[in-house]
Amino acid sequence: MKKIEAIIKPFKLDEVKEALQEIGIQGLSVIEVKGFGRQKGHTELYRGAEYVVDFLPKVKIEVVLTDDMVDPAIEAIIAAARTDKIGDGKIFVSPVEQVIRIRTGETGDDAV
Ligand SMILES: Nc1ncnc2c1ncn2[C@@H]1O[C@H](COP(=O)(O)OP(=O)(O)OP(=O)(O)O)[C@@H](O)[C@H]1O
């Protein structure tokens, strides 16, 4: 199992969520974050306004999935989140040791 953390532009959240649901992802978490990438010190459009700030509002999507779903999920996120403009975000992939569904006690792939 792997965890994908995708940092995206907030207005892309619905599109990314729908793209992930379409490939069969059944659960994810969303966290509002602030951050900067290489555009530090430059401007970025957010809700029609130009920001020249240290930290820009972003959304982090966390999804834990089976190994076979990693590549399809990455493709879905890129297709939905990409604007070709600076600050489109990043995707981080890391290993997950265990998942437990609290209600049933199921573990591993069955619990994702
Ligand atoms: N190395 C990193 N570690 C943790 N978070 C990061 C990292 N790089 C970027 N982020 C987060 O991702 C957000 C978007 O990054 P961003 O797209 O600006 O990266 P970039 O490398 O500058 O790419 P681009 O050239 O497309 O703008 C940042 O605001 C920050 O929240």
The ligand as a Gaussian input file, in Angstrom:
#p B3LYP/6-31G(d) Opt

LIG

0 1
 N        9.434000      19.974000      -1.528000
 C        8.217000      20.246000      -1.058000
 N        7.835000      19.756000       0.122000
 C        6.587000      20.008000       0.615000
 N        5.680000      20.738000      -0.021000
 C        6.011000      21.263000      -1.203000
 C        7.292000      21.045000      -1.785000
 N        7.320000      21.688000      -2.975000
 C        6.132000      22.261000      -3.130000
 N        5.338000      22.007000      -2.057000
 C        3.963000      22.447000      -1.867000
 O        3.344000      22.417000      -3.142000
 C        2.772000      23.685000      -3.426000
 C        2.844000      23.925000      -4.915000
 O        4.173000      23.813000      -5.352000
 P        4.551000      24.425000      -6.751000
 O        3.611000      23.897000      -7.775000
 O        4.644000      25.895000      -6.620000
 O        5.992000      23.764000      -6.963000
 P        7.068000      24.212000      -8.024000
 O        8.174000      23.233000      -7.889000
 O        7.384000      25.639000      -7.829000
 O        6.354000      23.979000      -9.402000
 P        5.974000      25.038000     -10.535000
 O        7.245000      25.378000     -11.222000
 O        5.001000      24.302000     -11.390000
 O        5.318000      26.206000      -9.839000
 C        3.542000      24.652000      -2.575000
 O        2.797000      25.825000      -2.313000
 C        3.782000      23.850000      -1.330000
 O        2.623000      23.874000      -0.525000

